[in-house]
Amino acid sequence: MRAKQTLRRRETTNPQEALRPEGHPTVYYLLLGLFVWLFGVLVFIPLARSIGPETRIVVSLIFFAAFSVLMFKAVPRAMKMIRVLSSLLAYKYSSRHGLQRSESATLFQNLLLILSLVILYLLYVPFLSAFHPAISGMVLILALIVILLLTLRAYITLAPRLVECLSSR
């Protein structure tokens, strides 16, 4: 309990200090994943497509696995960074709009998670489409369900404020 309070205090007073332990490895894995993605999608998969369909699937599978390993290493650290960034944004903008800091942090965290999920899906689409277009469609449906749940969670956070605004008119 005390460690969480110390971490939250550190997040709002000195966000650089809170981001330092997770920032460097996260950026490293994300940049490495971006380079793997760029070489895979822009160079090797088109080359493999010109050789044959079986080669395209094998090359896509290799780059899909490499990209996935890097993302699995980066995502837990990125989640911690999203929490720190959302508390920093809440500290900066909650007083302007009359929200409590915890409500604002939840709202910003959900928005950053939605943005991250959309970017992650867009990065995976070329690999998933190389296997079969229906796979990318199924993953899109799952991503939309998660986005809907995150949006509902943000709405539940803001619902009392919306009711107050509507009732005051």
C-alpha positions as CSV (number, residue, x, y, z in Angstrom):
1,M,0.0,0.0,0.0
2,R,2.7,2.4,1.0
3,A,4.8,1.5,-2.1
4,K,1.8,2.4,-4.4
5,Q,1.4,5.7,-2.7
6,T,5.1,6.4,-3.1
7,L,4.9,5.5,-6.8
8,R,1.9,7.7,-7.4
9,R,3.5,10.6,-5.6
10,R,6.6,10.1,-7.8
11,E,4.5,9.9,-10.9
12,T,2.9,13.3,-10.3
13,T,5.8,15.1,-8.8
14,N,8.6,13.9,-11.0
15,P,7.4,11.9,-14.0
16,Q,10.9,11.6,-15.5
17,E,12.0,9.7,-12.4
18,A,8.9,7.4,-12.6
19,L,9.5,6.7,-16.3
20,R,13.3,6.1,-16.1
21,P,13.2,2.4,-14.9
22,E,10.8,1.3,-17.7
23,G,11.4,3.9,-20.4
24,H,14.7,2.8,-21.8
25,P,14.0,-1.0,-22.2
26,T,10.5,-0.2,-23.5
27,V,11.8,2.2,-26.2
28,Y,14.5,-0.3,-27.1
29,Y,12.0,-3.1,-27.6
30,L,9.5,-0.9,-29.5
31,L,12.2,0.5,-31.8
32,L,13.6,-3.0,-32.4
33,G,10.1,-4.2,-33.1
34,L,9.5,-1.3,-35.5
35,F,12.7,-2.2,-37.5
36,V,11.7,-5.9,-37.6
37,W,8.3,-4.8,-38.8
38,L,9.7,-2.5,-41.5
39,F,12.1,-5.0,-42.9
40,G,9.5,-7.8,-42.8
41,V,6.6,-5.9,-44.3
42,L,8.5,-3.7,-46.8
43,V,11.4,-6.0,-47.9
44,F,11.2,-9.7,-47.1
45,I,7.5,-10.4,-47.4
46,P,7.2,-8.8,-50.8
47,L,10.4,-10.7,-51.9
48,A,8.9,-13.9,-50.6
49,R,5.6,-13.2,-52.4
50,S,7.5,-13.0,-55.7
51,I,9.1,-16.5,-55.0
52,G,5.9,-18.3,-54.1
53,P,2.9,-18.5,-51.8
54,E,4.5,-21.1,-49.5
55,T,7.6,-19.0,-49.1
56,R,5.5,-15.9,-48.3
57,I,3.7,-17.7,-45.5
58,V,6.9,-19.1,-44.0
59,V,8.6,-15.6,-44.1
60,S,5.5,-14.0,-42.7
61,L,5.5,-16.5,-39.9
62,I,9.1,-15.9,-39.1
63,F,8.6,-12.1,-38.9
64,F,5.3,-12.5,-37.1
65,A,7.1,-14.5,-34.4
66,A,10.0,-12.1,-34.1
67,F,7.7,-9.1,-33.9
68,S,5.4,-10.8,-31.4
69,V,8.3,-11.7,-29.1
70,L,9.5,-8.1,-29.1
71,M,6.0,-6.8,-28.5
72,F,5.4,-9.3,-25.6
73,K,8.6,-7.9,-24.0
74,A,7.5,-4.2,-24.6
75,V,3.8,-4.3,-23.8
76,P,4.0,-4.9,-20.0
77,R,6.5,-2.0,-19.6
78,A,4.5,0.1,-22.0
79,M,1.4,-0.4,-19.7
80,K,3.4,1.0,-16.8
81,M,4.4,3.9,-18.9
82,I,0.8,4.5,-19.9
83,R,-0.2,4.6,-16.3
84,V,2.5,7.1,-15.5
85,L,1.6,9.3,-18.5
86,S,-2.1,9.1,-17.7
87,S,-1.5,10.3,-14.1
88,L,0.7,13.1,-15.4
89,L,-2.0,14.2,-17.9
90,A,-4.6,13.9,-15.1
91,Y,-2.4,16.1,-12.8
92,K,-2.2,18.7,-15.6
93,Y,-5.7,18.7,-16.9
94,S,-8.1,17.5,-14.1
95,S,-8.4,20.9,-12.4
96,R,-9.2,22.7,-15.7
97,H,-12.3,20.6,-16.4
98,G,-13.5,20.0,-12.9
99,L,-12.7,16.3,-12.7
100,Q,-11.1,14.6,-9.8
101,R,-7.6,13.4,-10.4
102,S,-8.5,9.7,-10.2
103,E,-11.3,10.1,-12.7
104,S,-9.2,12.0,-15.1
105,A,-6.4,9.4,-14.8
106,T,-8.8,6.6,-15.6
107,L,-10.1,8.5,-18.6
108,F,-6.6,9.3,-19.9
109,Q,-5.5,5.7,-19.3
110,N,-8.4,4.3,-21.2
111,L,-7.8,6.7,-24.1
112,L,-4.1,5.8,-24.3
113,L,-4.9,2.1,-24.1
114,I,-7.4,2.5,-27.0
115,L,-4.8,4.4,-29.1
116,S,-2.2,1.8,-28.3
117,L,-4.5,-1.1,-29.2
118,V,-5.4,0.6,-32.6
119,I,-1.7,1.1,-33.4
120,L,-0.8,-2.5,-32.4
121,Y,-3.6,-3.9,-34.5
122,L,-2.5,-1.8,-37.5
123,L,1.0,-3.1,-37.1
124,Y,-0.2,-6.8,-37.0
125,V,-2.5,-6.5,-40.0
126,P,0.1,-7.2,-42.7
127,F,1.3,-10.4,-41.0
128,L,-2.2,-11.6,-40.3
129,S,-3.4,-10.9,-43.8
130,A,-0.5,-12.8,-45.2
131,F,-1.8,-15.9,-43.5
132,H,-5.5,-15.4,-44.3
133,P,-7.7,-12.3,-44.5
134,A,-10.2,-13.9,-42.1
135,I,-7.7,-14.0,-39.3
136,S,-7.2,-10.2,-39.4
137,G,-11.0,-9.8,-39.4
138,M,-11.3,-12.0,-36.3
139,V,-8.6,-10.1,-34.5
140,L,-10.3,-6.8,-35.6
141,I,-13.5,-8.0,-34.0
142,L,-11.7,-8.9,-30.7
143,A,-9.9,-5.5,-30.8
144,L,-13.3,-3.7,-31.3
145,I,-14.8,-5.5,-28.3
146,V,-11.9,-4.5,-26.1
147,I,-12.2,-0.9,-27.4
148,L,-15.9,-1.0,-26.6
149,L,-15.2,-2.2,-23.1
150,L,-12.6,0.5,-22.5
151,T,-14.9,3.1,-23.9
152,L,-17.7,1.9,-21.5
153,R,-15.2,2.1,-18.6
154,A,-14.4,5.7,-19.6
155,Y,-18.1,6.5,-19.9
156,I,-18.8,5.1,-16.5
157,T,-16.1,7.3,-15.1
158,L,-17.6,10.4,-16.8
159,A,-21.3,9.5,-16.4
160,P,-21.9,11.4,-13.1
161,R,-20.4,14.5,-14.6
162,L,-22.5,14.2,-17.7
163,V,-25.6,13.8,-15.6
164,E,-24.7,16.9,-13.6
165,C,-24.1,18.9,-16.8
166,L,-27.4,17.7,-18.4
167,S,-29.5,18.3,-15.3
168,S,-28.1,21.8,-14.7
169,R,-29.4,23.0,-18.1
